[in-house]
Amino acid sequence: MEYVKEGILFDVCQSLGGLGEDAGRFFLAQILEYMKYMDKREVVHRDLKLENILVDAKMNIKVADFGFACV
């Protein structure tokens, strides 16, 4: 399992006081790519929220907590 030092997207949003339009587009594009990737593999996360999206040092997302995921 990979360790992501930067934390969760929820904390990033709180520390910045929300995301601007450009940052929102940046993260949304990554989330949509993730969903496209998982859809091709016929996997549904079913608990996608800010607390389950981790952010690495380069501000790339990593999705966690697949406890409710199903095929």
TAMO-V217302 format. One line per field, one symbol per residue. ss: DSSP state (H for helix, E for strand, C for the rest). A space follows every 10 residues. Layout:
ss = ???
This chain:
ss = CCCCCCCEHH HHHHHHCCCC HHHHHHHHHH HHHHHHHHHH CCCECCCCCH HHEEECCCCC EEECCCCCCE C
